[in-house]
Amino acid sequence: MWHLLFNKKSIKTIAFSLAATIFISSFSFLAFKTQPQIANTGTPLRSFKNVAFKRGETLGFRLHYGFMEAGIATLEVKEETKEFGARKTYHIVGTGTSKGAFDWFFKVRDRYETYIDEDALLPWLFLRRVNEGGYIINQNLIFYHYSNKVNSNGKDFDIPENMQDMVSAFYYTRCLDFSNAKPNELFTIPCFVDDQLFAIKIKYVGKETIKTDIGKFRCIKFRPVLQKGRIFKSEEDLNIWISDDNNHIPIRIEAKILVGSIKMDLEKYTGLANPISKIE
């Protein structure tokens, strides 16, 4: 999902979208008045084991654009359990807010929500409320995985099996097994974004220990497959470090863009499903 962050028309939007889209966001949430009806007939759903996260997990991140503090982002797995077609879901909410001087000249208030099937790790409902410097997006996606379709704001699209949204793709990726991954090995995640199908590809780089403001962490390093030229000088200008443990939470994201650099670090975490790879 990471290379999708850089399709905005301005560098300002690109800078904050690293937080707003990877780690999801928004303030103005307009929920559905009624729950979508999901018929549980048709193509059988997969079963996919999750040991990476649980209800009650909260992750907090701080974003810097160059030397400027640009904003904060949070991801929360709510304690509640809602059912879609008699299937239990994880309710996940992500928010992103610009801060300081950045907020003064480019105000961001974003919110993303998804309801992910507890057994199949597939989304049933995705809600996107974006306000980035006056650029507004209100999007509702209803996934019909039994018939391989998605409804986007009233318009139907055909989709392949096991399609993800922008947020569920992140949580699904956390559940992948990287224990036997080799350098330069690619992992591909199908994702539906802005009424289009994307094959998100991330490259396994290796293992590193990195130091942050909240301590040292043993990490797994990835590099999304990027299109160089528009925003990036090279294909190696975006790097992601996740914890080298069963949580697979993001510890740091760094991006070198044509105008400046972006860094987002984990600032706080609670309710993890597993011990974290922090070096005391």
C-alpha positions as CSV (number, residue, x, y, z in Angstrom):
1,M,0.0,0.0,0.0
2,W,2.9,2.3,0.5
3,H,3.6,3.5,-3.0
4,L,-0.1,4.7,-3.3
5,L,0.8,7.6,-1.0
6,F,2.5,9.6,-3.7
7,N,-0.3,10.3,-6.2
8,K,-1.3,13.7,-4.8
9,K,-0.8,16.9,-6.9
10,S,1.3,18.8,-4.4
11,I,4.3,18.1,-2.3
12,K,2.5,19.4,0.8
13,T,-0.2,16.8,0.4
14,I,2.5,14.1,-0.3
15,A,4.3,15.0,2.9
16,F,1.4,14.5,5.3
17,S,-0.1,11.6,3.3
18,L,2.7,9.4,4.5
19,A,0.9,9.5,7.9
20,A,-2.6,10.0,6.7
21,T,-2.6,7.0,4.3
22,I,-0.1,4.5,5.6
23,F,-1.3,4.9,9.1
24,I,-4.7,6.1,8.3
25,S,-6.7,9.1,9.3
26,S,-9.7,11.7,9.7
27,F,-11.9,13.8,12.0
28,S,-15.2,14.2,10.1
29,F,-16.7,10.7,10.3
30,L,-20.2,10.1,8.7
31,A,-21.1,6.5,9.5
32,F,-23.7,4.4,7.7
33,K,-27.1,4.8,9.2
34,T,-27.8,1.1,8.6
35,Q,-25.4,-1.9,8.5
36,P,-24.8,-3.3,5.0
37,Q,-26.4,-6.7,4.5
38,I,-23.9,-9.3,3.5
39,A,-25.2,-12.6,2.1
40,N,-22.9,-15.5,3.1
41,T,-23.4,-17.5,0.0
42,G,-21.2,-17.9,-3.0
43,T,-17.4,-18.3,-3.2
44,P,-16.1,-19.7,0.2
45,L,-13.9,-17.4,2.1
46,R,-10.3,-18.3,3.0
47,S,-9.2,-18.8,6.6
48,F,-6.1,-16.8,7.5
49,K,-4.4,-17.0,10.9
50,N,-3.8,-13.8,12.8
51,V,-1.2,-13.7,15.7
52,A,0.0,-10.1,15.0
53,F,-2.7,-8.0,16.6
54,K,-5.7,-8.1,18.9
55,R,-8.5,-5.8,20.1
56,G,-7.3,-3.0,22.2
57,E,-4.1,-2.4,20.4
58,T,-3.2,1.3,19.8
59,L,-0.2,2.7,17.9
60,G,0.9,6.3,17.9
61,F,3.2,7.9,15.3
62,R,4.9,11.3,14.9
63,L,5.7,12.7,11.5
64,H,8.5,15.1,10.5
65,Y,8.9,16.8,7.1
66,G,12.6,17.8,7.1
67,F,13.2,19.5,10.5
68,M,9.5,20.5,10.8
69,E,7.1,18.6,13.0
70,A,4.3,17.9,10.6
71,G,1.7,15.8,12.4
72,I,0.6,12.8,14.4
73,A,-1.2,9.6,13.4
74,T,-2.8,6.8,15.4
75,L,-4.1,3.4,14.6
76,E,-6.5,1.7,17.0
77,V,-8.2,-1.8,17.0
78,K,-11.4,-1.1,18.8
79,E,-12.6,-3.4,21.7
80,E,-16.0,-3.9,20.0
81,T,-17.0,-6.8,17.8
82,K,-19.5,-6.1,15.0
83,E,-20.9,-8.9,12.8
84,F,-21.4,-8.8,9.0
85,G,-23.4,-11.7,7.7
86,A,-22.9,-13.5,11.0
87,R,-19.1,-13.1,10.7
88,K,-17.2,-11.3,13.5
89,T,-15.0,-8.4,12.5
90,Y,-12.1,-6.2,13.9
91,H,-13.1,-2.6,13.9
92,I,-10.0,-0.5,13.1
93,V,-9.8,3.3,13.2
94,G,-6.9,5.5,12.0
95,T,-6.6,9.2,12.4
96,G,-4.1,11.8,11.2
97,T,-3.7,15.4,12.2
98,S,-1.3,18.1,11.1
99,K,0.6,20.0,13.8
100,G,2.5,23.2,14.5
101,A,3.6,25.4,11.6
102,F,2.6,22.7,9.1
103,D,-1.0,22.9,10.4
104,W,-1.0,26.6,9.9
105,F,-0.3,26.5,6.1
106,F,-1.7,23.0,5.3
107,K,-4.3,21.7,7.7
108,V,-5.0,18.0,7.7
109,R,-7.9,16.2,9.4
110,D,-8.2,12.7,8.1
111,R,-10.0,9.5,9.3
112,Y,-10.1,6.0,7.9
113,E,-12.1,3.1,9.3
114,T,-12.3,-0.6,8.3
115,Y,-14.2,-3.7,9.5
116,I,-12.0,-6.7,8.8
117,D,-13.3,-10.3,8.9
118,E,-11.9,-12.0,12.0
119,D,-11.2,-15.3,10.2
120,A,-10.5,-14.3,6.6
121,L,-8.7,-11.0,7.3
122,L,-10.7,-9.3,4.5
123,P,-12.6,-6.0,4.7
124,W,-16.4,-5.8,4.7
125,L,-16.8,-2.1,5.1
126,F,-14.3,0.8,4.5
127,L,-14.9,4.4,5.4
128,R,-12.6,7.2,4.3
129,R,-13.0,10.9,5.3
130,V,-10.2,13.1,4.1
131,N,-9.6,16.8,4.5
132,E,-6.1,17.8,3.4
133,G,-5.7,21.5,2.9
134,G,-9.3,21.7,1.5
135,Y,-8.9,18.6,-0.6
136,I,-12.0,16.6,0.5
137,I,-12.7,12.8,0.0
138,N,-15.7,11.0,1.4
139,Q,-15.7,7.4,0.4
140,N,-17.8,4.3,1.4
141,L,-16.7,0.9,0.2
142,I,-18.9,-2.2,0.8
143,F,-17.1,-5.5,-0.1
144,Y,-19.1,-8.5,-1.3
145,H,-16.4,-11.2,-1.2
146,Y,-18.8,-14.0,-1.8
147,S,-19.6,-12.6,-5.3
148,N,-16.2,-10.8,-5.8
149,K,-17.7,-7.3,-6.0
150,V,-17.3,-4.0,-4.2
151,N,-19.7,-1.1,-4.1
152,S,-18.0,2.3,-4.0
153,N,-20.3,5.2,-3.2
154,G,-23.1,3.4,-5.0
155,K,-21.1,2.1,-8.0
156,D,-20.3,-1.6,-8.4
157,F,-16.9,-3.0,-9.4
158,D,-15.7,-6.5,-10.1
159,I,-12.8,-7.5,-8.0
160,P,-10.5,-10.6,-7.7
161,E,-10.7,-12.8,-4.6
162,N,-9.1,-11.6,-1.3
163,M,-9.2,-7.9,-2.2
164,Q,-8.0,-5.5,0.5
165,D,-8.7,-1.8,1.3
166,M,-6.0,0.8,2.2
167,V,-6.2,-0.1,6.0
168,S,-6.9,-3.8,5.9
169,A,-3.9,-4.3,3.6
170,F,-1.7,-3.0,6.3
171,Y,-3.1,-5.4,8.9
172,Y,-3.0,-8.3,6.5
173,T,0.6,-7.6,5.8
174,R,1.4,-7.7,9.5
175,C,0.1,-11.2,9.6
176,L,2.4,-12.5,6.8
177,D,5.3,-14.9,7.7
178,F,8.7,-13.3,7.0
179,S,10.7,-15.9,8.9
180,N,12.1,-17.5,5.7
181,A,12.1,-14.4,3.6
182,K,15.2,-13.8,1.4
183,P,16.8,-10.5,0.3
184,N,14.9,-8.9,-2.7
185,E,12.0,-11.3,-2.2
186,L,8.7,-9.6,-3.2
187,F,5.4,-9.7,-1.4
188,T,2.3,-8.7,-3.3
189,I,-1.0,-7.5,-1.8
190,P,-4.1,-6.8,-3.9
191,C,-5.8,-3.5,-2.9
192,F,-8.8,-1.5,-4.1
193,V,-8.0,2.3,-4.0
194,D,-9.8,5.2,-5.6
195,D,-12.0,2.8,-7.7
196,Q,-8.9,1.0,-9.1
197,L,-7.2,-2.3,-8.5
198,F,-3.6,-2.1,-7.4
199,A,-1.0,-4.9,-6.9
200,I,1.0,-3.4,-4.0
201,K,4.6,-4.8,-4.0
202,I,7.1,-4.6,-1.1
203,K,10.6,-5.9,-1.2
204,Y,12.2,-7.7,1.7
205,V,15.7,-6.1,2.4
206,G,16.9,-7.8,5.6
207,K,17.2,-7.2,9.3
208,E,18.5,-4.1,11.1
209,T,18.6,-2.7,14.6
210,I,17.5,1.0,14.7
211,K,17.5,3.6,17.4
212,T,14.5,5.8,18.1
213,D,13.4,8.3,20.7
214,I,11.6,5.5,22.6
215,G,14.5,3.0,22.4
216,K,16.3,0.5,20.2
217,F,14.4,-2.1,18.2
218,R,15.3,-5.2,16.2
219,C,13.6,-4.7,12.9
220,I,12.8,-6.2,9.5
221,K,13.4,-3.7,6.7
222,F,11.3,-3.4,3.6
223,R,11.4,-1.3,0.5
224,P,8.1,-0.7,-1.5
225,V,8.5,-1.0,-5.3
226,L,8.2,2.6,-6.5
227,Q,7.9,4.5,-9.7
228,K,10.9,6.8,-9.7
229,G,10.9,10.2,-11.4
230,R,7.7,12.0,-10.2
231,I,8.4,12.1,-6.5
232,F,11.4,9.9,-5.9
233,K,14.9,10.2,-7.4
234,S,15.5,6.4,-7.1
235,E,13.6,3.2,-6.3
236,E,15.4,3.0,-2.9
237,D,14.1,6.3,-1.5
238,L,11.3,4.8,0.6
239,N,12.2,2.4,3.4
240,I,10.1,0.8,6.2
241,W,11.2,-0.9,9.4
242,I,8.8,-3.1,11.2
243,S,9.4,-4.9,14.6
244,D,11.2,-8.2,14.2
245,D,8.6,-10.1,16.3
246,N,5.1,-11.5,15.9
247,N,3.6,-8.0,16.2
248,H,5.2,-6.6,13.0
249,I,4.4,-3.0,14.0
250,P,6.0,-0.2,12.1
251,I,8.9,1.4,13.9
252,R,10.1,3.9,11.3
253,I,9.3,5.0,7.8
254,E,11.7,7.2,5.9
255,A,11.2,8.8,2.5
256,K,13.5,10.9,0.3
257,I,11.4,12.9,-2.1
258,L,12.3,15.4,-4.8
259,V,11.7,18.3,-2.4
260,G,13.0,17.3,1.1
261,S,12.5,14.2,3.2
262,I,9.9,12.7,5.4
263,K,10.3,10.5,8.6
264,M,7.7,8.9,10.7
265,D,8.5,7.1,14.0
266,L,6.6,5.1,16.4
267,E,5.9,7.2,19.5
268,K,3.8,5.0,21.7
269,Y,2.1,1.6,21.7
270,T,-0.3,-0.3,24.0
271,G,-2.2,-3.5,23.9
272,L,0.2,-5.5,21.8
273,A,-0.6,-9.2,21.1
274,N,3.0,-10.2,21.7
275,P,6.3,-9.1,23.3
276,I,8.0,-6.5,21.3
277,S,11.6,-6.7,19.9
278,K,12.8,-3.7,22.0
279,I,16.4,-3.9,23.3
280,E,16.6,-2.7,26.9
